[in-house]
Amino acid sequence: MATLTFDRLKEILRTSAGEDEGINLDGDIIGTPFGMLGYDSLALLETAALIKREYGIDVTDDIAEIETPGALLGYVNDKIAA
């Protein structure tokens, strides 16, 4: 199975949040907390659902504990590699 790239994760995050102009995923956001990026729990649950559909990795139970895009990327890719 292909790994989740940072660019693909940003696409998933954009899809999950809709076209909210207040959310900027450009620049170095890998370590920025989701809350600071404008993501609420609903957007993160949608992110988890999209990741499950595309990669078969269920992050729903842990998404509230995953604080940054980098942590989410690592979590998913660790599960893919396992």
C-alpha positions as CSV (number, residue, x, y, z in Angstrom):
1,M,0.0,0.0,0.0
2,A,1.3,3.5,-0.8
3,T,2.3,5.7,2.0
4,L,0.5,8.9,2.8
5,T,2.5,11.9,1.5
6,F,2.4,15.3,3.1
7,D,0.9,16.8,-0.1
8,R,-1.9,14.2,-0.1
9,L,-2.6,14.8,3.6
10,K,-3.0,18.5,2.8
11,E,-5.5,17.7,0.1
12,I,-7.4,15.5,2.5
13,L,-7.4,18.2,5.1
14,R,-8.6,20.8,2.6
15,T,-11.4,18.5,1.5
16,S,-12.4,17.8,5.1
17,A,-12.6,21.5,6.0
18,G,-14.3,22.5,2.8
19,E,-13.2,25.7,1.1
20,D,-12.8,27.7,4.3
21,E,-10.7,30.7,3.4
22,G,-9.6,31.0,7.1
23,I,-7.6,27.8,6.9
24,N,-4.1,28.2,5.3
25,L,-2.2,25.0,4.7
26,D,0.7,26.7,2.8
27,G,4.1,27.0,4.4
28,D,5.7,24.9,7.1
29,I,2.6,23.6,9.0
30,I,3.8,20.0,9.8
31,G,4.3,20.9,13.5
32,T,1.4,23.3,13.9
33,P,-1.4,22.1,16.1
34,F,-4.7,21.5,14.2
35,G,-6.5,24.0,16.4
36,M,-4.1,26.8,15.3
37,L,-4.8,25.8,11.7
38,G,-8.6,26.2,12.3
39,Y,-9.5,22.5,12.4
40,D,-12.2,21.5,14.9
41,S,-13.2,18.0,15.9
42,L,-15.8,17.6,13.1
43,A,-13.2,18.4,10.4
44,L,-10.7,16.0,12.0
45,L,-13.3,13.2,12.1
46,E,-14.0,13.9,8.4
47,T,-10.2,13.7,7.8
48,A,-10.1,10.4,9.7
49,A,-13.0,9.0,7.5
50,L,-11.3,10.1,4.3
51,I,-8.0,8.4,5.4
52,K,-9.9,5.2,6.2
53,R,-11.6,5.2,2.8
54,E,-8.4,5.8,0.9
55,Y,-5.8,4.0,3.0
56,G,-7.8,1.5,5.0
57,I,-6.3,2.9,8.3
58,D,-8.8,3.7,11.0
59,V,-7.6,6.7,13.0
60,T,-11.1,7.6,14.4
61,D,-10.4,6.4,17.9
62,D,-7.0,8.3,18.1
63,I,-7.7,11.4,16.1
64,A,-8.4,13.6,19.2
65,E,-5.0,12.7,20.6
66,I,-3.1,13.5,17.3
67,E,-2.3,17.2,17.5
68,T,-0.4,18.1,14.3
69,P,-0.3,17.2,10.6
70,G,3.1,15.7,11.2
71,A,1.9,13.4,14.0
72,L,-1.0,12.3,11.8
73,L,1.3,11.6,8.9
74,G,3.5,9.5,11.1
75,Y,0.6,7.7,12.7
76,V,-0.9,6.7,9.3
77,N,2.4,5.7,7.7
78,D,3.4,3.7,10.8
79,K,0.1,1.7,10.5
80,I,0.6,1.2,6.7
81,A,4.2,-0.1,7.3
82,A,3.0,-2.5,10.1
